């Protein structure tokens, strides 16, 4: 017995399924614009504020995440994905189409934020100066570049990300370490050990290992700096074990519980732990 396509579409079963699908999808519709922006191919640039020219070979991290309202407060949801790249000779970068890993819960005003973090030795993102000075003294804070994503506009099927502006800055080692800390921390929910990210971690490891090991052997390195350096090494457990052997129980002090008595460690011990823990590969 044959049925026409129009009759099948009008059948009660098909209509019931259609109603169920629409009912399930409707609560997620407000999230679609943000998810589409996160999934779309993107392009942007990094500009030096002093010259107005693009900054080549800058590290760019695009890391969209979901935000939802729960119990009358904003709650950061899961990381949708993480893409790490570099700018080209003109200071431009692109992000290929990337499917987000999930959606927020319906009826929670779920939306997507897409911060773009840019790092280049000798520069800071415009507006991050106060953050750097603050976090170099405290262990927790949020930079302007992380908290305020750049504006975006559609250009055909591509999403244009407004330029990120960098300004030259002379940072101390402590300030520079805390500025980088957390971006390449293996414990991050959105950490990726892909070849590009590992290559960049190795570059940053080389940069800081040379600075730490060039210090006078008996110089003090504070806990915040030591933990940031540890996060860049290949084998964090090895780093911890070496420091525990060299510094004893002092290495087990948890700085958040004693912010005014932050312990410090000898530069030669940090240098040894760095070398034994290894360069990211």
Phi and psi in degrees as GROMACS dihedral restraints (atoms count N, CA, C in turn):
[ dihedral_restraints ]
;  ai    aj    ak    al  type     phi  dphi    fc
    3     4     5     6     1  -100.3    20    10
    4     5     6     7     1   145.6    20    10
    6     7     8     9     1  -123.9    20    10
    7     8     9    10     1   138.0    20    10
    9    10    11    12     1   -76.6    20    10
   10    11    12    13     1   157.1    20    10
   12    13    14    15     1   -60.7    20    10
   13    14    15    16     1   -38.9    20    10
   15    16    17    18     1   -65.4    20    10
   16    17    18    19     1   -35.7    20    10
   18    19    20    21     1   -68.3    20    10
   19    20    21    22     1   -37.4    20    10
   21    22    23    24     1   -63.4    20    10
   22    23    24    25     1   -42.3    20    10
   24    25    26    27     1   -64.0    20    10
   25    26    27    28     1   -29.5    20    10
   27    28    29    30     1   -89.3    20    10
   28    29    30    31     1    -1.5    20    10
   30    31    32    33     1   -67.8    20    10
   31    32    33    34     1   147.7    20    10
   33    34    35    36     1   -57.2    20    10
   34    35    36    37     1   -37.7    20    10
   36    37    38    39     1   -64.6    20    10
   37    38    39    40     1   -47.0    20    10
   39    40    41    42     1   -63.6    20    10
   40    41    42    43     1   -42.9    20    10
   42    43    44    45     1   -63.1    20    10
   43    44    45    46     1   -39.2    20    10
   45    46    47    48     1   -64.2    20    10
   46    47    48    49     1   -43.1    20    10
   48    49    50    51     1   -62.6    20    10
   49    50    51    52     1   -42.1    20    10
   51    52    53    54     1   -61.5    20    10
   52    53    54    55     1   -42.0    20    10
   54    55    56    57     1   -63.3    20    10
   55    56    57    58     1   -42.1    20    10
   57    58    59    60     1   -64.1    20    10
   58    59    60    61     1   -44.0    20    10
   60    61    62    63     1   -61.3    20    10
   61    62    63    64     1   -45.4    20    10
   63    64    65    66     1   -63.2    20    10
   64    65    66    67     1   -41.6    20    10
   66    67    68    69     1   -63.5    20    10
   67    68    69    70     1   -36.0    20    10
   69    70    71    72     1   -73.7    20    10
   70    71    72    73     1   -38.3    20    10
   72    73    74    75     1   -78.5    20    10
   73    74    75    76     1   -33.1    20    10
   75    76    77    78     1   -54.1    20    10
   76    77    78    79     1   -44.4    20    10
   78    79    80    81     1   -62.2    20    10
   79    80    81    82     1   -21.3    20    10
   81    82    83    84     1   -91.8    20    10
   82    83    84    85     1   -10.3    20    10
   84    85    86    87     1   -56.9    20    10
   85    86    87    88     1   -39.3    20    10
   87    88    89    90     1   -60.3    20    10
   88    89    90    91     1   -21.2    20    10
   90    91    92    93     1   -84.2    20    10
   91    92    93    94     1   -16.4    20    10
   93    94    95    96     1   -58.2    20    10
   94    95    96    97     1   -42.4    20    10
   96    97    98    99     1   -57.5    20    10
   97    98    99   100     1   -44.3    20    10
   99   100   101   102     1   -66.6    20    10
  100   101   102   103     1   -41.6    20    10
  102   103   104   105     1   -65.7    20    10
  103   104   105   106     1   -40.2    20    10
  105   106   107   108     1   -62.5    20    10
  106   107   108   109     1   -40.2    20    10
  108   109   110   111     1   -63.7    20    10
  109   110   111   112     1   -41.4    20    10
  111   112   113   114     1   -66.8    20    10
  112   113   114   115     1   -35.5    20    10
  114   115   116   117     1   -81.3    20    10
  115   116   117   118     1   -24.1    20    10
  117   118   119   120     1   -70.3    20    10
  118   119   120   121     1   154.2    20    10
  120   121   122   123     1   -65.3    20    10
  121   122   123   124     1   143.5    20    10
  123   124   125   126     1  -132.8    20    10
  124   125   126   127     1   157.5    20    10
  126   127   128   129     1  -144.5    20    10
  127   128   129   130     1   152.0    20    10
  129   130   131   132     1  -162.0    20    10
  130   131   132   133     1  -173.3    20    10
  132   133   134   135     1  -149.4    20    10
  133   134   135   136     1   163.9    20    10
  135   136   137   138     1  -125.0    20    10
  136   137   138   139     1   127.0    20    10
  138   139   140   141     1  -123.8    20    10
  139   140   141   142     1   137.6    20    10
  141   142   143   144     1   -79.4    20    10
  142   143   144   145     1   121.4    20    10
  144   145   146   147     1   -65.1    20    10
  145   146   147   148     1   -26.4    20    10
  147   148   149   150     1   -82.4    20    10
  148   149   150   151     1   -28.1    20    10
  150   151   152   153     1  -110.9    20    10
  151   152   153   154     1   -20.3    20    10
  153   154   155   156     1    76.2    20    10
  154   155   156   157     1     6.1    20    10
  156   157   158   159     1  -101.6    20    10
  157   158   159   160     1   161.5    20    10
  159   160   161   162     1   -66.5    20    10
  160   161   162   163     1   149.8    20    10
  162   163   164   165     1  -101.3    20    10
  163   164   165   166     1   111.2    20    10
  165   166   167   168     1   -77.3    20    10
  166   167   168   169     1   154.3    20    10
  168   169   170   171     1    58.4    20    10
  169   170   171   172     1    30.4    20    10
  171   172   173   174     1   -85.1    20    10
  172   173   174   175     1   146.4    20    10
  174   175   176   177     1   -80.7    20    10
  175   176   177   178     1   127.1    20    10
  177   178   179   180     1  -121.8    20    10
  178   179   180   181     1   128.9    20    10
  180   181   182   183     1  -123.1    20    10
  181   182   183   184     1   114.9    20    10
  183   184   185   186     1  -104.5    20    10
  184   185   186   187     1   119.7    20    10
  186   187   188   189     1  -140.8    20    10
  187   188   189   190     1    80.1    20    10
  189   190   191   192     1   -65.7    20    10
  190   191   192   193     1   146.6    20    10
  192   193   194   195     1  -145.3    20    10
  193   194   195   196     1   159.9    20    10
  195   196   197   198     1   -94.1    20    10
  196   197   198   199     1   148.2    20    10
  198   199   200   201     1  -127.2    20    10
  199   200   201   202     1   138.9    20    10
  201   202   203   204     1  -138.2    20    10
  202   203   204   205     1   157.3    20    10
  204   205   206   207     1   -95.8    20    10
  205   206   207   208     1   121.5    20    10
  207   208   209   210     1  -139.6    20    10
  208   209   210   211     1   128.5    20    10
  210   211   212   213     1    54.2    20    10
  211   212   213   214     1    43.0    20    10
  213   214   215   216     1    64.4    20    10
  214   215   216   217     1    27.9    20    10
  216   217   218   219     1  -143.8    20    10
  217   218   219   220     1   152.2    20    10
  219   220   221   222     1   -76.4    20    10
  220   221   222   223     1   129.3    20    10
  222   223   224   225     1  -121.7    20    10
  223   224   225   226     1   123.2    20    10
  225   226   227   228     1   -73.9    20    10
  226   227   228   229     1   126.5    20    10
  228   229   230   231     1   -90.7    20    10
  229   230   231   232     1  -159.0    20    10
  231   232   233   234     1   -72.6    20    10
  232   233   234   235     1   154.3    20    10
  234   235   236   237     1   -71.0    20    10
  235   236   237   238     1   130.4    20    10
  237   238   239   240     1   -79.6    20    10
  238   239   240   241     1   -37.7    20    10
  240   241   242   243     1  -174.9    20    10
  241   242   243   244     1   173.7    20    10
  243   244   245   246     1  -138.4    20    10
  244   245   246   247     1   125.7    20    10
  246   247   248   249     1  -125.4    20    10
  247   248   249   250     1   124.3    20    10
  249   250   251   252     1  -115.3    20    10
  250   251   252   253     1   130.5    20    10
  252   253   254   255     1  -150.5    20    10
  253   254   255   256     1  -172.8    20    10
  255   256   257   258     1  -130.4    20    10
  256   257   258   259     1   155.8    20    10
  258   259   260   261     1   -77.6    20    10
  259   260   261   262     1   153.6    20    10
  261   262   263   264     1   -84.6    20    10
  262   263   264   265     1  -168.3    20    10
  264   265   266   267     1   -62.2    20    10
  265   266   267   268     1   -23.4    20    10
  267   268   269   270     1   -96.6    20    10
  268   269   270   271     1     1.9    20    10
  270   271   272   273     1    83.6    20    10
  271   272   273   274     1    15.5    20    10
  273   274   275   276     1  -101.8    20    10
  274   275   276   277     1   157.3    20    10
  276   277   278   279     1  -145.9    20    10
  277   278   279   280     1   159.7    20    10
  279   280   281   282     1  -132.5    20    10
  280   281   282   283     1   154.2    20    10
  282   283   284   285     1  -125.3    20    10
  283   284   285   286     1   122.5    20    10
  285   286   287   288     1   -70.8    20    10
  286   287   288   289     1   164.6    20    10
  288   289   290   291     1   -56.0    20    10
  289   290   291   292     1   129.5    20    10
  291   292   293   294     1  -137.6    20    10
  292   293   294   295     1   120.0    20    10
  294   295   296   297     1   -74.9    20    10
  295   296   297   298     1   128.9    20    10
  297   298   299   300     1   -63.0    20    10
  298   299   300   301     1   157.2    20    10
  300   301   302   303     1   -87.8    20    10
  301   302   303   304     1    -4.1    20    10
  303   304   305   306     1   179.2    20    10
  304   305   306   307     1  -177.3    20    10
  306   307   308   309     1  -122.8    20    10
  307   308   309   310     1   160.1    20    10
  309   310   311   312     1   -78.2    20    10
  310   311   312   313     1   167.1    20    10
  312   313   314   315     1   -70.0    20    10
  313   314   315   316     1   142.8    20    10
  315   316   317   318     1   -67.3    20    10
  316   317   318   319     1   158.5    20    10
  318   319   320   321     1    63.4    20    10
  319   320   321   322     1    23.3    20    10
  321   322   323   324     1  -121.5    20    10
  322   323   324   325     1    15.9    20    10
  324   325   326   327     1    53.3    20    10
  325   326   327   328     1    43.9    20    10
  327   328   329   330     1   -68.7    20    10
  328   329   330   331     1   137.4    20    10
  330   331   332   333     1  -148.7    20    10
  331   332   333   334     1   174.2    20    10
  333   334   335   336     1  -115.9    20    10
  334   335   336   337     1   131.8    20    10
  336   337   338   339     1  -109.1    20    10
  337   338   339   340     1   144.6    20    10
  339   340   341   342     1  -133.3    20    10
  340   341   342   343     1    74.9    20    10
  342   343   344   345     1   -68.5    20    10
  343   344   345   346     1   149.1    20    10
  345   346   347   348     1  -122.1    20    10
  346   347   348   349     1   115.6    20    10
  348   349   350   351     1  -101.4    20    10
  349   350   351   352     1   133.1    20    10
  351   352   353   354     1  -127.6    20    10
  352   353   354   355     1   133.0    20    10
  354   355   356   357     1  -135.2    20    10
  355   356   357   358     1   135.9    20    10
  357   358   359   360     1  -148.9    20    10
  358   359   360   361     1   129.4    20    10
  360   361   362   363     1   -55.9    20    10
  361   362   363   364     1   131.4    20    10
  363   364   365   366     1    89.8    20    10
  364   365   366   367     1    -0.1    20    10
  366   367   368   369     1  -131.3    20    10
  367   368   369   370     1   159.6    20    10
  369   370   371   372     1  -132.4    20    10
  370   371   372   373     1   152.6    20    10
  372   373   374   375     1   -66.6    20    10
  373   374   375   376     1   133.4    20    10
  375   376   377   378     1   -55.1    20    10
  376   377   378   379     1   124.7    20    10
  378   379   380   381     1   101.4    20    10
  379   380   381   382     1    -8.0    20    10
  381   382   383   384     1   -92.4    20    10
  382   383   384   385     1    -1.4    20    10
  384   385   386   387     1   -59.2    20    10
  385   386   387   388     1   -45.5    20    10
  387   388   389   390     1   -64.4    20    10
  388   389   390   391     1   -38.0    20    10
  390   391   392   393     1   -59.1    20    10
  391   392   393   394     1   -45.6    20    10
  393   394   395   396     1   -62.2    20    10
  394   395   396   397     1   -47.7    20    10
  396   397   398   399     1   -62.8    20    10
  397   398   399   400     1   -35.8    20    10
  399   400   401   402     1   -72.6    20    10
  400   401   402   403     1   -49.0    20    10
  402   403   404   405     1   -73.7    20    10
  403   404   405   406     1   -21.0    20    10
  405   406   407   408     1   -65.6    20    10
  406   407   408   409     1   -18.4    20    10
  408   409   410   411     1  -106.2    20    10
  409   410   411   412     1   -25.1    20    10
  411   412   413   414     1  -121.2    20    10
  412   413   414   415     1   157.5    20    10
  414   415   416   417     1   -89.4    20    10
  415   416   417   418     1    -3.8    20    10
  417   418   419   420     1  -143.4    20    10
  418   419   420   421     1   136.1    20    10
  420   421   422   423     1  -174.7    20    10
  421   422   423   424     1   171.7    20    10
  423   424   425   426     1  -127.9    20    10
  424   425   426   427     1   124.5    20    10
  426   427   428   429     1   -73.7    20    10
  427   428   429   430     1   157.7    20    10
  429   430   431   432     1   -61.6    20    10
  430   431   432   433     1   -40.7    20    10
  432   433   434   435     1   -67.4    20    10
  433   434   435   436     1   -26.0    20    10
  435   436   437   438     1   -84.3    20    10
  436   437   438   439     1   -32.9    20    10
  438   439   440   441     1   -88.3    20    10
  439   440   441   442     1   -20.7    20    10
  441   442   443   444     1  -124.5    20    10
  442   443   444   445     1    91.7    20    10
  444   445   446   447     1   -62.3    20    10
  445   446   447   448     1   148.7    20    10
  447   448   449   450     1   -68.9    20    10
  448   449   450   451     1   155.2    20    10
  450   451   452   453     1   -69.8    20    10
  451   452   453   454     1   155.3    20    10
  453   454   455   456     1  -132.2    20    10
  454   455   456   457     1   151.6    20    10
  456   457   458   459     1  -139.8    20    10
  457   458   459   460     1   148.8    20    10
  459   460   461   462     1   -82.6    20    10
  460   461   462   463     1   133.4    20    10
  462   463   464   465     1  -124.7    20    10
  463   464   465   466     1    87.1    20    10
  465   466   467   468     1    68.0    20    10
  466   467   468   469     1  -126.9    20    10
  468   469   470   471     1   -88.7    20    10
  469   470   471   472     1    -2.0    20    10
  471   472   473   474     1  -101.9    20    10
  472   473   474   475     1   150.9    20    10
  474   475   476   477     1  -105.7    20    10
  475   476   477   478     1   121.9    20    10
  477   478   479   480     1   -90.9    20    10
  478   479   480   481     1   125.2    20    10
  480   481   482   483     1   -96.9    20    10
  481   482   483   484     1   129.5    20    10
  483   484   485   486     1   -56.8    20    10
  484   485   486   487     1   148.4    20    10
  486   487   488   489     1   -59.8    20    10
  487   488   489   490     1   148.8    20    10
  489   490   491   492     1  -100.5    20    10
  490   491   492   493     1   130.5    20    10
  492   493   494   495     1  -102.6    20    10
  493   494   495   496     1   131.1    20    10
  495   496   497   498     1  -111.5    20    10
  496   497   498   499     1   148.0    20    10
  498   499   500   501     1  -128.1    20    10
  499   500   501   502     1   141.8    20    10
  501   502   503   504     1   -59.0    20    10
  502   503   504   505     1   142.6    20    10
  504   505   506   507     1  -155.7    20    10
  505   506   507   508     1   142.4    20    10
  507   508   509   510     1   -99.4    20    10
  508   509   510   511     1   103.7    20    10
  510   511   512   513     1   -99.1    20    10
  511   512   513   514     1   143.6    20    10
  513   514   515   516     1   -71.6    20    10
  514   515   516   517     1   165.6    20    10
  516   517   518   519     1   -61.2    20    10
  517   518   519   520     1   -40.0    20    10
  519   520   521   522     1   -62.1    20    10
  520   521   522   523     1   -46.3    20    10
  522   523   524   525     1   -63.2    20    10
  523   524   525   526     1   -41.4    20    10
  525   526   527   528     1   -68.3    20    10
  526   527   528   529     1   -38.8    20    10
  528   529   530   531     1   -63.2    20    10
  529   530   531   532     1   -47.0    20    10
  531   532   533   534     1   -70.6    20    10
  532   533   534   535     1   -23.7    20    10
  534   535   536   537     1   -69.6    20    10
  535   536   537   538     1   -37.6    20    10
  537   538   539   540     1   -82.6    20    10
  538   539   540   541     1   -26.2    20    10
  540   541   542   543     1   -58.5    20    10
  541   542   543   544     1   137.7    20    10
  543   544   545   546     1    97.0    20    10
  544   545   546   547     1   -27.6    20    10
  546   547   548   549     1   -72.4    20    10
  547   548   549   550     1   -33.9    20    10
  549   550   551   552     1  -121.0    20    10
  550   551   552   553     1    31.9    20    10
  552   553   554   555     1   -84.3    20    10
  553   554   555   556     1   121.2    20    10
  555   556   557   558     1   -58.5    20    10
  556   557   558   559     1   -21.5    20    10
  558   559   560   561     1   -79.0    20    10
  559   560   561   562     1    -7.1    20    10
  561   562   563   564     1   -61.2    20    10
  562   563   564   565     1   142.7    20    10
  564   565   566   567     1   -61.9    20    10
  565   566   567   568     1   -24.5    20    10
  567   568   569   570     1  -114.2    20    10
  568   569   570   571     1    20.6    20    10
  570   571   572   573     1   -71.7    20    10
  571   572   573   574     1   141.6    20    10
  573   574   575   576     1  -131.3    20    10
  574   575   576   577     1   126.6    20    10
  576   577   578   579     1   -93.1    20    10
  577   578   579   580     1    33.1    20    10
  579   580   581   582     1   -64.7    20    10
  580   581   582   583     1   165.2    20    10
  582   583   584   585     1   -59.4    20    10
  583   584   585   586     1   -41.8    20    10
  585   586   587   588     1   -65.6    20    10
  586   587   588   589     1   -44.8    20    10
  588   589   590   591     1   -66.0    20    10
  589   590   591   592     1   -41.2    20    10
  591   592   593   594     1   -64.8    20    10
  592   593   594   595     1   -37.1    20    10
  594   595   596   597     1   -62.4    20    10
  595   596   597   598     1   -42.1    20    10
  597   598   599   600     1   -70.0    20    10
  598   599   600   601     1   -40.5    20    10
  600   601   602   603     1   -60.2    20    10
  601   602   603   604     1   -39.4    20    10
  603   604   605   606     1   -64.3    20    10
  604   605   606   607     1   -38.7    20    10
  606   607   608   609     1   -64.5    20    10
  607   608   609   610     1   -43.8    20    10
  609   610   611   612     1   -69.0    20    10
  610   611   612   613     1   -37.4    20    10
  612   613   614   615     1   -58.2    20    10
  613   614   615   616     1   -47.7    20    10
  615   616   617   618     1   -59.5    20    10
  616   617   618   619     1   -41.2    20    10
  618   619   620   621     1   -61.7    20    10
  619   620   621   622     1   -47.8    20    10
  621   622   623   624     1   -81.0    20    10
  622   623   624   625     1   -34.0    20    10
  624   625   626   627     1   -60.7    20    10
  625   626   627   628     1   -41.1    20    10
  627   628   629   630     1   -65.9    20    10
  628   629   630   631     1   -36.7    20    10
  630   631   632   633     1   -70.5    20    10
  631   632   633   634     1   -42.3    20    10
  633   634   635   636     1   -65.7    20    10
  634   635   636   637     1   -46.1    20    10
  636   637   638   639     1   -75.0    20    10
  637   638   639   640     1   -12.6    20    10
  639   640   641   642     1   -86.1    20    10
  640   641   642   643     1    -9.8    20    10
  642   643   644   645     1   -71.4    20    10
  643   644   645   646     1   154.8    20    10
  645   646   647   648     1   -54.7    20    10
  646   647   648   649     1   136.4    20    10
  648   649   650   651     1   -52.6    20    10
  649   650   651   652     1   -33.3    20    10
  651   652   653   654     1   -93.7    20    10
  652   653   654   655     1    11.3    20    10
  654   655   656   657     1   -66.6    20    10
  655   656   657   658     1   151.0    20    10
  657   658   659   660     1   -90.6    20    10
  658   659   660   661     1   136.4    20    10
  660   661   662   663     1  -122.5    20    10
  661   662   663   664     1   122.0    20    10
  663   664   665   666     1   -73.1    20    10
  664   665   666   667     1   163.1    20    10
  666   667   668   669     1   -56.8    20    10
  667   668   669   670     1   -44.1    20    10
  669   670   671   672     1   -59.0    20    10
  670   671   672   673     1   -41.2    20    10
  672   673   674   675     1   -67.7    20    10
  673   674   675   676     1   -43.2    20    10
  675   676   677   678     1   -62.1    20    10
  676   677   678   679     1   -41.6    20    10
  678   679   680   681     1   -68.1    20    10
  679   680   681   682     1   -37.4    20    10
  681   682   683   684     1   -64.7    20    10
  682   683   684   685     1   -41.0    20    10
  684   685   686   687     1   -64.8    20    10
  685   686   687   688     1   -43.6    20    10
  687   688   689   690     1   -56.9    20    10
  688   689   690   691     1   -40.2    20    10
  690   691   692   693     1   -64.7    20    10
  691   692   693   694     1   -18.1    20    10
  693   694   695   696     1   -88.4    20    10
  694   695   696   697     1   -15.0    20    10
  696   697   698   699     1   -77.0    20    10
  697   698   699   700     1   162.3    20    10
  699   700   701   702     1   -71.4    20    10
  700   701   702   703     1   -43.4    20    10
  702   703   704   705     1  -118.1    20    10
  703   704   705   706     1    93.8    20    10
  705   706   707   708     1   -65.2    20    10
  706   707   708   709     1   -37.8    20    10
  708   709   710   711     1   -61.8    20    10
  709   710   711   712     1   -38.9    20    10
  711   712   713   714     1   -65.7    20    10
  712   713   714   715     1   -44.3    20    10
  714   715   716   717     1   -56.6    20    10
  715   716   717   718     1   -47.4    20    10
  717   718   719   720     1   -60.6    20    10
  718   719   720   721     1   -44.1    20    10
  720   721   722   723     1   -64.4    20    10
  721   722   723   724     1   -41.1    20    10
  723   724   725   726     1   -64.9    20    10
  724   725   726   727     1   -44.7    20    10
  726   727   728   729     1   -65.5    20    10
  727   728   729   730     1   -37.2    20    10
  729   730   731   732     1   -63.8    20    10
  730   731   732   733     1   -38.4    20    10
  732   733   734   735     1   -69.7    20    10
  733   734   735   736     1   -37.8    20    10
  735   736   737   738     1   -84.5    20    10
  736   737   738   739     1   -33.9    20    10
  738   739   740   741     1  -109.0    20    10
  739   740   741   742     1   -10.3    20    10
  741   742   743   744     1    70.9    20    10
  742   743   744   745     1  -149.6    20    10
  744   745   746   747     1   -65.5    20    10
  745   746   747   748     1   -19.5    20    10
  747   748   749   750     1   -59.0    20    10
  748   749   750   751     1   -30.8    20    10
  750   751   752   753     1   -68.6    20    10
  751   752   753   754     1   -18.5    20    10
  753   754   755   756     1   -87.3    20    10
  754   755   756   757     1    -1.5    20    10
  756   757   758   759     1   -65.6    20    10
  757   758   759   760     1   133.5    20    10
  759   760   761   762     1   -98.6    20    10
  760   761   762   763     1   105.4    20    10
  762   763   764   765     1   -58.3    20    10
  763   764   765   766     1   -31.4    20    10
  765   766   767   768     1   -60.4    20    10
  766   767   768   769     1   -23.1    20    10
  768   769   770   771     1   -88.6    20    10
  769   770   771   772     1    -8.5    20    10
  771   772   773   774     1  -144.1    20    10
  772   773   774   775     1    64.9    20    10
  774   775   776   777     1   -64.2    20    10
  775   776   777   778     1   -23.7    20    10
  777   778   779   780     1   -95.3    20    10
  778   779   780   781     1    -1.9    20    10
  780   781   782   783     1  -127.8    20    10
  781   782   783   784     1    42.9    20    10
  783   784   785   786     1   -60.5    20    10
  784   785   786   787     1   123.6    20    10
  786   787   788   789     1   -70.7    20    10
  787   788   789   790     1   159.6    20    10
  789   790   791   792     1  -129.1    20    10
  790   791   792   793     1   160.2    20    10
  792   793   794   795     1  -134.4    20    10
  793   794   795   796     1   158.1    20    10
  795   796   797   798     1   -71.4    20    10
  796   797   798   799     1   138.2    20    10
  798   799   800   801     1   -59.9    20    10
  799   800   801   802     1   -36.4    20    10
  801   802   803   804     1   -65.1    20    10
  802   803   804   805     1   -32.6    20    10
  804   805   806   807     1   -72.5    20    10
  805   806   807   808     1   -40.5    20    10
  807   808   809   810     1   -62.1    20    10
  808   809   810   811     1   -41.9    20    10
  810   811   812   813     1   -62.1    20    10
  811   812   813   814     1   -44.0    20    10
  813   814   815   816     1   -64.0    20    10
  814   815   816   817     1   -43.2    20    10
  816   817   818   819     1   -63.6    20    10
  817   818   819   820     1   -39.2    20    10
  819   820   821   822     1   -59.4    20    10
  820   821   822   823     1   -46.5    20    10
  822   823   824   825     1   -68.0    20    10
  823   824   825   826     1   -39.7    20    10
  825   826   827   828     1   -73.7    20    10
  826   827   828   829     1   -31.8    20    10
  828   829   830   831     1   -74.4    20    10
  829   830   831   832     1   -23.7    20    10
  831   832   833   834     1    91.4    20    10
  832   833   834   835     1   158.2    20    10
  834   835   836   837     1   -84.2    20    10
  835   836   837   838     1   137.3    20    10
  837   838   839   840     1   -54.5    20    10
  838   839   840   841     1   136.7    20    10
